[in-house]
Amino acid sequence: MKTGIQSWLDERFGLSNITKFLKEKTVPQHKHSIWYYTGSAILLFFTIQVITGFMLVFYYKPTLEGANASVARIMTEVPLGWIIRSVHSWAASFLIAFVFIHLLSTWLTKSYRKPRELTWMSGVFLLAASLAFGFTGYLLPWDDLSLSATKVGTDLPRSIPLVGAWVTKLLRGGEDVTGDTLTRFFGFHVSILPVFIFILLGVHIYLIQKHGMGLPLVAEGKKEKMREIPFWPNFVFREMVVWLLLLGILFSLAIFFPPSLDKAADLMAAAPEGIKPEWYFLFLFQTLKIFPAKILFLNGDTLAVFLMLLAGILFFFLPVMDNKPTEKKGRIITIIALVVIAYAVVMTVWSLL
């Protein structure tokens, strides 16, 4: 029996239709169903990022004089500030890791098949936005390591013919990394990128609801009826168990391994030795290192960046290229997926060592 408030809200928002949809929605069950939980894990960590980000922005000062000092104050003076910053930092890594896992599992199971091409493409845009979040957030503590890594990262587009120098200047707000870069990265991190990612999430979730959860290629060909469970409450309760497990891991890491903070960056100081980006950029960083300075008449960095851009474009259009997944071409693309994963792992470990 609905109360007066429930009836009033239902009449204006149509809440009963949403409830009915959730109760009627089902989730297919098969041996690859575990990958379905990665999508909700991404939403969990993104929500944590938004909440902790709101808390941090009240105390952070995006200026040359105040950035590093404000982070130090958050860690030492603000009640529970250190754990909020640590959770924010670790949740960023978890978010990017699960976006990678989500996309790679979709690639391996070929769940991007028609009519889900746009679902995949919106997911690739979400990956790019997540990496941009990580890249812009890395500079905000404004210590020597983040300054030097940002100089290296923003210098990479310079290798692109015609537009490269303009892109580098756009990112930096000038010819070099300065206080303008810090302000610009802060604006990207807390204003521009959140708008993009909210729009992308909305489009992505809408497409999933419209077309349903994609089945793995091996499950689609089976003649017997696929077992399904109700989305509410069965699947949601299972997701909540996964969330609790992930939250336990997240807070354990945040408590026992909080991120450090070095001294405030000095624009005139030499770059420290052993500069490395965050773990999710290490395989690209190591790829750049193995390219020689010159390859025939081309600059090695230019060729490396061009190949990375080409790989990104091909990754985006995978559903279009893999339009016959059961044939030889589809099997070759699956092998390429395994090779890409192996390559990224080897390059990352190599860079760490």
C-alpha positions in Angstrom: 0.0 0.0 0.0 1.5 3.3 -1.1 1.6 6.3 1.3 0.5 9.7 0.2 4.1 10.8 -0.3 4.9 7.7 -2.4 1.8 8.3 -4.6 2.7 11.9 -5.0 6.3 11.1 -6.1 5.2 8.3 -8.3 2.7 10.5 -10.1 5.4 13.0 -10.9 8.5 10.8 -11.5 7.0 7.5 -12.5 9.0 5.6 -9.9 6.7 2.5 -10.2 7.7 2.1 -13.9 11.4 2.1 -12.8 10.7 -0.5 -10.1 8.8 -2.6 -12.6 11.6 -2.4 -15.1 14.2 -3.5 -12.5 12.0 -6.4 -11.4 11.4 -7.6 -14.9 15.1 -7.2 -16.0 17.1 -10.4 -16.1 20.8 -11.2 -16.3 22.1 -14.3 -18.2 24.1 -16.8 -16.3 27.1 -18.6 -17.9 30.7 -19.3 -17.1 31.7 -15.8 -18.2 29.1 -14.0 -16.0 31.9 -12.9 -13.6 32.8 -10.2 -16.1 29.4 -8.5 -15.6 30.5 -7.5 -12.1 33.3 -5.3 -13.5 30.8 -2.8 -14.8 29.2 -2.1 -11.4 32.7 -2.1 -9.8 33.6 0.8 -12.2 30.5 2.7 -11.0 31.4 2.0 -7.4 34.9 3.4 -7.7 33.7 6.4 -9.7 31.2 7.2 -7.0 34.0 7.0 -4.4 36.1 9.3 -6.6 33.3 11.9 -6.7 32.6 11.8 -3.0 36.3 12.0 -1.9 37.0 14.5 -4.6 34.3 16.8 -3.2 35.9 16.5 0.3 39.4 17.2 -1.0 38.5 20.2 -3.1 37.3 22.1 0.0 40.9 22.3 1.2 43.0 22.1 -1.9 44.5 25.3 -3.4 45.5 25.1 -7.1 48.3 27.7 -6.9 52.1 27.5 -7.1 52.4 28.6 -3.5 49.5 26.7 -2.0 49.1 23.4 -3.9 51.8 21.3 -2.2 51.2 23.0 1.2 47.5 22.4 1.0 48.0 18.7 0.3 50.4 18.5 3.3 47.7 20.2 5.4 45.1 17.7 4.3 47.4 14.9 5.3 48.5 16.2 8.7 45.9 18.7 10.0 42.5 18.0 8.5 40.6 15.3 10.5 40.8 12.0 8.5 42.3 14.0 5.6 45.1 11.5 5.1 42.7 8.6 4.7 40.4 10.6 2.3 43.4 11.4 0.1 44.6 7.8 0.2 41.2 6.4 -0.7 40.9 8.9 -3.6 44.4 7.9 -4.9 43.8 4.2 -4.6 40.3 4.3 -6.0 41.7 6.1 -9.1 43.9 3.1 -9.7 41.1 0.6 -9.1 38.8 2.6 -11.4 41.3 2.5 -14.3 42.2 -1.1 -13.7 38.6 -2.2 -13.9 37.9 -0.1 -17.0 40.8 -2.0 -18.6 39.5 -5.4 -17.4 36.0 -4.6 -18.5 37.0 -3.7 -22.0 39.5 -6.5 -22.4 36.9 -9.1 -21.2 34.4 -7.6 -23.7 37.1 -8.0 -26.4 37.9 -11.6 -25.5 34.3 -12.7 -25.3 33.4 -10.6 -28.4 30.4 -9.2 -26.6 30.6 -6.0 -28.8 28.8 -7.8 -31.6 26.0 -6.1 -33.5 24.0 -4.1 -32.3 26.4 -3.2 -29.4 29.1 -1.4 -31.4 28.3 2.0 -29.9 28.3 0.5 -26.4 31.9 -0.6 -27.0 32.9 2.8 -28.5 31.4 4.7 -25.6 33.4 2.4 -23.3 36.6 3.3 -25.1 35.8 7.0 -24.6 35.3 6.2 -20.9 38.7 4.6 -20.8 40.3 7.7 -22.4 38.4 9.9 -19.9 39.6 7.8 -16.9 43.2 8.0 -18.1 42.9 11.7 -18.5 41.5 11.9 -14.9 44.6 10.0 -13.7 47.0 12.1 -15.8 45.6 15.5 -14.6 45.3 14.4 -11.0 48.9 13.3 -10.9 50.2 16.9 -11.1 47.9 18.3 -8.4 50.2 17.5 -5.4 52.8 19.7 -7.1 55.9 17.9 -6.0 59.1 17.2 -7.9 58.1 13.8 -9.2 54.7 14.9 -10.5 56.1 18.1 -12.1 58.8 16.1 -14.0 56.4 13.4 -15.1 54.0 16.0 -16.4 56.7 17.6 -18.4 57.5 14.3 -20.0 53.8 13.5 -20.6 52.8 16.8 -22.0 55.9 16.8 -24.3 54.8 13.6 -26.1 52.3 15.3 -28.4 55.0 17.5 -29.7 56.1 14.5 -31.9 52.8 14.7 -33.8 53.3 16.6 -37.1 51.5 19.9 -37.7 49.3 19.9 -34.5 51.7 18.5 -31.9 53.2 21.7 -30.7 49.8 23.3 -30.4 48.5 20.3 -28.3 51.4 20.6 -26.0 50.9 24.3 -25.6 47.2 23.8 -25.0 47.8 21.3 -22.2 50.5 23.4 -20.5 49.0 26.8 -21.0 52.2 27.9 -22.4 55.6 26.7 -23.6 56.6 25.1 -20.3 54.9 23.5 -17.3 54.2 26.4 -14.9 51.5 27.5 -12.5 49.2 28.0 -15.5 49.5 24.3 -16.2 48.6 23.5 -12.6 45.5 25.7 -12.8 44.6 24.2 -16.2 44.9 20.6 -15.0 42.9 21.4 -11.9 40.1 22.8 -14.1 40.2 19.7 -16.4 40.2 17.4 -13.3 37.3 18.9 -11.4 35.1 20.6 -14.1 35.6 19.5 -17.7 36.4 15.8 -17.4 33.5 15.1 -14.9 31.0 16.6 -17.3 32.3 14.4 -20.1 32.4 11.3 -18.0 28.9 11.8 -16.7 27.6 12.2 -20.2 29.5 9.1 -21.4 28.3 7.0 -18.4 24.7 8.1 -19.2 25.1 7.1 -22.9 26.9 3.8 -22.0 24.3 2.7 -19.4 21.4 3.7 -21.7 22.9 1.5 -24.5 23.3 -1.4 -22.1 19.7 -1.2 -21.0 18.5 -0.9 -24.5 20.4 -3.8 -26.0 20.9 -5.9 -22.8 24.1 -7.5 -21.6 26.1 -9.0 -24.4 26.6 -12.8 -24.5 30.0 -14.3 -25.0 30.4 -15.8 -28.5 30.7 -19.3 -27.2 27.4 -19.0 -25.3 25.4 -17.6 -28.2 25.7 -20.7 -30.4 24.2 -23.0 -27.7 20.8 -24.3 -28.6 19.5 -24.8 -25.0 17.9 -21.9 -23.3 20.2 -19.7 -21.3 19.7 -19.6 -17.6 18.7 -16.2 -16.3 18.3 -14.6 -12.8 16.3 -11.5 -11.9 18.3 -8.3 -11.8 16.5 -7.2 -8.7 17.1 -8.4 -6.0 19.2 -11.5 -7.0 21.9 -10.0 -9.1 22.1 -6.7 -7.2 22.7 -8.6 -3.9 25.5 -10.6 -5.6 27.0 -7.3 -6.7 26.8 -5.9 -3.2 28.9 -8.9 -2.0 31.5 -8.0 -4.6 31.4 -4.3 -3.6 32.0 -5.2 0.1 35.0 -7.3 -0.9 36.4 -4.5 -3.1 35.8 -1.9 -0.4 37.6 -4.1 2.1 40.6 -4.3 -0.2 40.5 -0.6 -1.1 40.4 0.6 2.5 43.1 -1.9 3.6 45.5 -0.6 0.9 44.5 3.0 1.7 45.3 2.6 5.4 48.5 0.6 5.2 50.0 2.1 2.0 49.0 5.8 1.8 50.5 7.8 -1.0 53.5 9.9 -0.1 54.1 13.6 -0.7 57.5 15.0 -1.7 58.7 18.5 -1.2 57.1 21.3 -3.3 58.2 21.3 -6.9 60.9 23.7 -8.0 60.5 24.9 -11.5 64.2 25.7 -11.8 65.5 22.4 -10.4 66.8 19.5 -12.5 64.5 16.5 -13.0 65.0 13.8 -10.4 66.3 10.4 -11.5 64.1 7.5 -12.3 61.0 9.4 -13.4 58.1 7.1 -14.1 54.4 7.7 -14.7 51.6 5.9 -12.9 51.4 2.2 -13.5 48.7 2.5 -16.2 51.0 4.4 -18.4 54.1 2.3 -17.8 53.7 0.0 -20.9 53.5 3.1 -23.1 56.5 4.7 -21.3 58.6 1.6 -21.8 57.5 1.3 -25.5 58.8 4.9 -26.1 62.1 3.9 -24.4 62.8 1.0 -26.7 62.4 3.1 -29.9 65.8 4.4 -31.2 66.3 8.1 -31.7 66.1 7.7 -35.5 64.5 5.0 -37.7 65.5 5.6 -41.3 64.5 9.3 -41.9 61.9 9.4 -39.1 62.3 10.5 -35.5 61.8 7.5 -33.2 59.4 9.3 -30.9 57.3 10.5 -33.8 57.0 7.0 -35.1 56.2 5.6 -31.6 53.5 8.2 -31.0 52.0 7.6 -34.4 51.8 3.9 -33.8 50.1 4.4 -30.5 47.5 6.7 -32.0 46.9 4.1 -34.8 46.5 1.4 -32.2 44.0 3.6 -30.3 42.0 4.2 -33.5 41.9 0.4 -34.3 40.9 -0.4 -30.7 38.0 2.1 -31.0 36.8 0.5 -34.3 37.2 -3.1 -33.2 33.5 -4.1 -33.5 33.5 -2.8 -37.1 36.6 -4.8 -38.0 35.6 -7.9 -36.0 32.2 -8.2 -37.8 32.6 -11.9 -38.5 33.9 -13.2 -35.2 33.3 -16.9 -35.9 35.5 -16.9 -39.0 39.3 -16.9 -39.4 39.5 -13.1 -39.1 37.7 -13.2 -35.8 40.1 -15.8 -34.4 43.1 -13.8 -35.4 41.7 -10.7 -33.6 41.3 -12.9 -30.5 44.9 -13.9 -30.7 45.9 -10.3 -31.1 44.0 -9.5 -27.9 46.0 -12.1 -26.0 49.2 -10.7 -27.5 48.3 -7.1 -26.5 47.6 -8.2 -22.9 50.9 -10.1 -22.7 52.8 -7.2 -24.3 51.3 -4.7 -21.8 52.2 -6.9 -18.8 55.8 -7.5 -20.0 56.4 -3.8 -20.7 55.0 -2.8 -17.3 57.1 -5.3 -15.4 60.1 -4.4 -17.5 59.6 -0.7 -16.7 59.2 -1.5 -12.9 62.4 -3.5 -12.9 
